[in-house]
Amino acid sequence: DSPHSACIAFVLDISEEKKALASLQESEERFRFMADAAPAMIWMSDQAGQIVYLNKTWTDFTGVALADAKGFD
């Protein structure tokens, strides 16, 4: 009986996923910049109708911050 050791290794290339995530984040930043600069109230809700985004014009006009409005429908 001799002790055996084993090593299993694998390499996973996640460069495409990282590129996709960076692209998505950049797109979201561009949207928020555009939406916050718009002279109109803009909001987004999820599939359940819950508020997930309010632009600056909306929060300035209503005085309600996104953190306070999240979950409203």
Helices and strands as residue ranges (DSSP letters): H 15-37, E 43-45, E 51-54, H 56-62, H 66-69
